[in-house]
Amino acid sequence: MMVPSEPAPVCLAGLPCLDAGVSVATAAWMQMEQAGGTRAAPLVQPGGPEPTPLWALQPAELSLAPGGPAAVTAFSRTIRLYSSPVPGGSAPSRPLVVLMPWFGARPRSIARYLELYLPRGLDVLVVESDLSHFLWPRHGLAYAACVLGLLRDSQPFCSHPLLVHAFSIGGYTFAQMMVHMSREPQRHRQLAERIRGLVYDSLVMGSVGDMALGVAQMSSSAAFRPLVRGGTRLYFSLLRCCTVRYYKAAQGVVSRPPLRCPVLLFYCCNDPLSDPTLVQELLESWRGAGIQVQAQGWQDSRHAAHLRQHPQEYQQVLQGFLEQLDMALLRARL
């Protein structure tokens, strides 16, 4: 499959290209800071001081007692680092979970997943996705490059072992990151080697019509969903060269990923955004490539809400997967 040409290097509309002396990580922060209009902590340059946490959540909100509250550092309006209060491991070897939520995930919903990782001594970097990253894929590719630059070049993150936990549109953003990895394998080789495991929850698997349905469900009330779905399909049709071919490239790297780390997939058979037949084909594709795969499916559940619908099974399966990974601090129980 032909991969679309590389978009303009980490430059969004309205932001001038940066000088060669400016790091990719700083470029990412400058872009997202201007786009979001939110005051955030600038990324730390190599050798610089650690960022100062902007605020701390109360222990009751994340159920971290007796460890205490988690410090939160905002790098942009869509990227936040939650630092675990549980001691253990040196700074460079402390595992980092890259949590990529579904579109519109509420803080309380995200907190359920923070509670899976922070009490066991894992830091969590929450990377949220905007609908614009999906509707205009070149924007999404630029954002994916920003996230890669942050993980690869920024002093707080550049040496940590990584676990990616992605949901729905977050899985799409991670696919865009893998597109970059496939294009420039040498540049991203060390980062790819640091990714020890992938957890996919509710990947969007289906046709252009299914994607249009997903947009409608994410962005509108039930009364307007048919109108939004029809408008989105028309948008995909009129701008096929700027949308659909990018989606196919993202689907290609998901089915034939540049990573060979173990994968855990959560899905359900009644998910309108994920065709179970295509899910099984994806699992077989991974296994055929020699990837260690584990899947947990349910006949009846909800898109990106499996933890809420099936909490015990979800945690048990995740626990077993983490215990198989060669990462420090993962032997503790959830």
C-alpha positions as CSV (number, residue, x, y, z in Angstrom):
1,M,0.0,0.0,0.0
2,M,1.3,3.4,-0.9
3,V,2.0,5.6,2.1
4,P,1.1,9.3,1.7
5,S,3.8,11.8,1.4
6,E,5.3,13.4,4.5
7,P,3.4,16.6,5.6
8,A,5.3,19.8,6.3
9,P,7.6,19.3,9.3
10,V,6.0,20.1,12.7
11,C,4.5,23.3,11.6
12,L,0.8,24.1,12.0
13,A,-1.0,26.9,10.3
14,G,-0.2,30.2,11.8
15,L,3.1,29.0,13.4
16,P,6.4,29.8,11.6
17,C,8.9,27.1,11.1
18,L,11.4,26.9,13.9
19,D,15.1,27.4,13.6
20,A,17.3,24.3,13.4
21,G,18.6,24.9,16.9
22,V,15.2,24.5,18.5
23,S,14.6,20.9,19.7
24,V,11.7,18.9,18.4
25,A,10.3,18.7,22.0
26,T,10.3,22.4,22.3
27,A,8.7,22.7,18.9
28,A,5.9,20.4,20.0
29,W,5.2,22.4,23.1
30,M,5.3,25.7,21.2
31,Q,2.8,24.4,18.6
32,M,0.3,23.0,21.1
33,E,0.7,25.9,23.4
34,Q,-0.3,28.3,20.6
35,A,-3.1,26.0,19.4
36,G,-4.6,25.5,22.8
37,G,-4.1,29.0,24.2
38,T,-3.5,27.5,27.6
39,R,-0.6,28.4,29.9
40,A,1.5,25.3,30.4
41,A,4.9,24.2,31.7
42,P,7.5,24.4,28.9
43,L,9.3,21.2,28.0
44,V,12.6,20.7,29.8
45,Q,15.8,20.9,27.8
46,P,18.5,18.2,28.3
47,G,20.4,19.0,31.5
48,G,17.8,21.5,32.7
49,P,15.8,21.5,35.9
50,E,12.8,19.3,36.4
51,P,9.4,21.0,35.7
52,T,7.4,22.3,38.6
53,P,4.1,20.5,39.1
54,L,1.2,22.9,38.3
55,W,-1.2,21.4,40.7
56,A,-1.9,18.2,42.7
57,L,-5.0,16.1,42.8
58,Q,-6.5,15.2,46.1
59,P,-5.9,11.6,47.2
60,A,-9.6,10.8,47.3
61,E,-9.9,11.6,43.6
62,L,-7.4,9.0,42.6
63,S,-7.6,6.6,45.5
64,L,-3.8,6.8,46.1
65,A,-3.8,6.7,49.9
66,P,-1.5,6.1,51.7
67,G,0.8,7.1,48.9
68,G,-0.5,10.6,48.8
69,P,-1.7,12.8,45.9
70,A,-0.2,12.6,42.4
71,A,1.6,15.6,41.1
72,V,0.3,16.8,37.7
73,T,2.4,18.7,35.2
74,A,0.7,20.2,32.1
75,F,2.8,20.4,29.0
76,S,-0.1,21.6,26.9
77,R,-3.9,21.6,26.9
78,T,-3.9,18.0,25.7
79,I,-0.8,16.5,27.4
80,R,-0.4,16.1,31.1
81,L,2.1,14.1,33.2
82,Y,0.8,12.4,36.4
83,S,3.7,11.5,38.7
84,S,3.1,8.6,41.0
85,P,3.6,9.3,44.7
86,V,4.7,5.7,45.2
87,P,8.5,5.5,45.5
88,G,10.5,2.9,43.6
89,G,13.1,2.7,40.8
90,S,15.5,5.3,39.7
91,A,14.2,8.2,37.6
92,P,15.5,6.9,34.2
93,S,14.2,3.4,34.8
94,R,10.8,4.3,36.2
95,P,8.2,3.0,33.7
96,L,6.0,5.5,32.0
97,V,2.5,4.7,30.8
98,V,1.3,6.7,27.7
99,L,-2.4,6.8,28.2
100,M,-4.3,7.9,25.0
101,P,-8.0,8.3,25.9
102,W,-11.1,8.3,23.6
103,F,-12.4,11.6,22.3
104,G,-14.3,13.6,25.0
105,A,-13.2,11.4,27.9
106,R,-14.1,13.1,31.2
107,P,-11.6,13.6,34.0
108,R,-13.5,11.1,36.2
109,S,-13.3,8.5,33.5
110,I,-9.6,9.0,32.9
111,A,-9.1,8.8,36.7
112,R,-10.3,5.2,36.6
113,Y,-7.3,4.3,34.5
114,L,-4.9,6.4,36.5
115,E,-5.9,4.4,39.5
116,L,-4.7,1.2,37.7
117,Y,-1.2,2.5,37.3
118,L,-0.3,5.3,39.8
119,P,-0.6,3.3,43.0
120,R,1.9,0.7,41.6
121,G,4.6,3.3,41.1
122,L,4.1,4.0,37.4
123,D,4.0,7.5,36.0
124,V,1.3,8.3,33.4
125,L,1.5,10.7,30.5
126,V,-2.1,11.4,29.3
127,V,-2.1,12.4,25.6
128,E,-5.6,13.5,24.5
129,S,-6.7,13.7,20.8
130,D,-8.9,16.3,19.2
131,L,-11.5,15.5,16.6
132,S,-9.5,17.7,14.2
133,H,-6.6,15.2,14.4
134,F,-9.0,12.6,12.8
135,L,-10.9,14.8,10.4
136,W,-7.8,16.4,9.0
137,P,-5.2,13.7,9.1
138,R,-2.2,15.9,8.2
139,H,-3.0,17.8,11.4
140,G,-3.1,14.5,13.2
141,L,0.3,13.5,11.7
142,A,1.8,16.7,12.9
143,Y,0.4,16.1,16.4
144,A,1.8,12.6,16.4
145,A,5.2,13.9,15.4
146,C,5.0,16.3,18.4
147,V,4.2,13.4,20.8
148,L,7.1,11.3,19.4
149,G,9.4,14.3,19.8
150,L,8.3,14.7,23.4
151,L,8.9,11.0,24.2
152,R,12.2,10.8,22.2
153,D,13.9,14.1,23.0
154,S,12.5,15.6,26.2
155,Q,14.6,15.2,29.3
156,P,11.7,13.9,31.5
157,F,10.9,11.1,29.2
158,C,13.8,10.2,26.9
159,S,15.0,7.2,28.8
160,H,11.9,5.6,30.4
161,P,10.6,2.2,29.4
162,L,7.1,2.8,27.9
163,L,3.7,1.1,28.0
164,V,1.1,2.5,25.6
165,H,-2.6,2.2,26.5
166,A,-4.8,3.6,23.8
167,F,-8.6,3.9,23.3
168,S,-10.6,4.5,20.2
169,I,-9.3,7.8,18.7
170,G,-6.3,7.5,20.9
171,G,-5.5,4.3,19.0
172,Y,-5.7,6.3,15.8
173,T,-3.3,8.9,17.1
174,F,-0.9,6.1,18.1
175,A,-1.2,4.6,14.5
176,Q,-0.2,8.0,13.2
177,M,2.9,7.8,15.5
178,M,3.7,4.4,14.0
179,V,3.4,5.9,10.5
180,H,6.3,8.2,11.4
181,M,8.2,5.2,12.9
182,S,7.7,3.2,9.7
183,R,9.0,6.1,7.5
184,E,12.1,6.9,9.6
185,P,13.0,3.6,11.5
186,Q,16.5,4.7,12.3
187,R,15.4,8.0,13.8
188,H,12.9,6.3,16.1
189,R,14.7,3.1,16.7
190,Q,15.6,3.7,20.3
191,L,12.1,5.0,21.1
192,A,10.6,1.9,19.5
193,E,12.9,-0.3,21.6
194,R,11.7,1.4,24.8
195,I,8.0,0.5,24.0
196,R,7.6,-2.8,26.0
197,G,3.9,-3.4,25.5
198,L,0.7,-2.1,23.8
199,V,-2.8,-2.2,25.2
200,Y,-5.6,-1.4,22.7
201,D,-9.1,-0.8,24.0
202,S,-11.9,-0.4,21.5
203,L,-10.0,0.1,18.3
204,V,-12.2,1.6,15.5
205,M,-12.3,-1.2,12.9
206,G,-14.6,-0.8,9.9
207,S,-15.6,1.0,6.8
208,V,-15.7,4.7,6.0
209,G,-19.3,4.6,7.0
210,D,-18.4,3.2,10.4
211,M,-15.9,6.0,10.8
212,A,-18.6,8.5,9.9
213,L,-20.8,6.9,12.5
214,G,-18.0,7.3,15.1
215,V,-17.7,11.0,14.3
216,A,-21.4,11.5,14.7
217,Q,-21.5,9.7,18.0
218,M,-18.5,11.7,19.3
219,S,-19.5,15.1,18.2
220,S,-23.3,15.5,18.4
221,S,-26.5,14.6,20.2
222,A,-28.6,11.6,19.1
223,A,-31.1,13.9,17.3
224,F,-28.4,15.3,15.0
225,R,-26.3,12.1,14.5
226,P,-27.9,11.1,11.1
227,L,-27.2,14.5,9.7
228,V,-23.7,14.6,11.0
229,R,-23.0,11.1,9.8
230,G,-24.2,12.0,6.3
231,G,-22.2,15.2,6.2
232,T,-19.1,13.4,7.4
233,R,-19.4,10.7,4.6
234,L,-19.8,13.5,2.1
235,Y,-16.7,15.2,3.5
236,F,-14.7,12.0,3.2
237,S,-15.9,11.5,-0.4
238,L,-15.1,15.1,-1.5
239,L,-11.7,15.2,0.2
240,R,-10.7,11.5,-0.3
241,C,-7.1,12.3,-1.2
242,C,-6.8,14.3,2.1
243,T,-8.6,11.9,4.4
244,V,-9.2,8.3,3.3
245,R,-5.8,7.5,1.9
246,Y,-4.3,8.6,5.2
247,Y,-6.7,6.4,7.1
248,K,-5.6,3.5,5.0
249,A,-2.0,4.2,5.8
250,A,-2.8,4.3,9.5
251,Q,-4.7,1.0,9.2
252,G,-1.8,-0.5,7.4
253,V,0.7,0.2,10.2
254,V,-1.8,-1.2,12.8
255,S,-2.1,-4.5,10.9
256,R,1.6,-4.6,10.0
257,P,3.2,-2.6,12.9
258,P,6.8,-1.5,13.0
259,L,6.8,-2.8,16.7
260,R,7.1,-6.4,17.8
261,C,6.3,-5.9,21.5
262,P,3.4,-7.9,23.1
263,V,-0.1,-6.6,22.5
264,L,-3.3,-6.8,24.6
265,L,-6.6,-6.0,22.9
266,F,-9.9,-5.4,24.6
267,Y,-13.1,-5.4,22.4
268,C,-16.7,-6.4,22.3
269,C,-18.9,-8.0,19.7
270,N,-21.7,-5.4,19.9
271,D,-19.5,-2.3,19.4
272,P,-21.0,-0.3,16.4
273,L,-17.5,1.2,15.8
274,S,-15.6,-2.1,15.7
275,D,-16.5,-4.9,13.4
276,P,-15.7,-8.2,15.3
277,T,-14.8,-10.0,12.1
278,L,-12.2,-7.4,11.3
279,V,-10.9,-7.6,14.9
280,Q,-10.3,-11.3,14.4
281,E,-8.6,-10.7,11.1
282,L,-6.3,-8.1,12.9
283,L,-5.5,-10.6,15.6
284,E,-4.6,-13.3,13.1
285,S,-2.4,-10.7,11.2
286,W,-0.5,-9.9,14.4
287,R,0.0,-13.6,15.3
288,G,1.1,-14.4,11.7
289,A,3.8,-11.7,12.1
290,G,5.1,-13.4,15.2
291,I,3.7,-10.8,17.7
292,Q,2.7,-12.1,21.1
293,V,-1.1,-11.3,21.3
294,Q,-3.7,-11.6,24.0
295,A,-7.3,-10.6,23.5
296,Q,-10.2,-10.2,25.8
297,G,-13.6,-9.9,24.2
298,W,-17.2,-9.7,25.5
299,Q,-20.5,-10.4,23.7
300,D,-22.1,-7.4,25.4
301,S,-20.2,-4.3,26.5
302,R,-19.7,-0.7,25.5
303,H,-17.2,1.1,23.3
304,A,-14.3,2.4,25.5
305,A,-16.2,1.5,28.7
306,H,-15.1,-2.1,29.2
307,L,-13.5,-1.3,32.6
308,R,-16.7,0.1,33.9
309,Q,-18.9,-2.7,32.4
310,H,-16.5,-5.6,33.4
311,P,-14.2,-4.2,36.1
312,Q,-13.0,-7.5,37.6
313,E,-12.2,-9.2,34.3
314,Y,-10.6,-6.1,32.9
315,Q,-8.2,-5.7,35.8
316,Q,-7.4,-9.4,36.0
317,V,-6.5,-9.6,32.3
318,L,-4.5,-6.4,32.4
319,Q,-2.7,-7.6,35.5
320,G,-1.8,-10.9,33.8
321,F,-0.5,-9.0,30.7
322,L,1.6,-6.6,32.8
323,E,3.2,-9.5,34.7
324,Q,4.4,-10.9,31.4
325,L,6.3,-7.7,30.4
326,D,9.9,-7.2,31.2
327,M,9.4,-3.9,33.1
328,A,10.3,-2.9,36.6
329,L,7.6,-2.4,39.2
330,L,5.0,-4.5,37.3
331,R,4.8,-7.4,39.8
332,A,2.6,-5.5,42.2
333,R,-1.0,-6.3,42.3
334,L,-3.6,-3.9,40.9
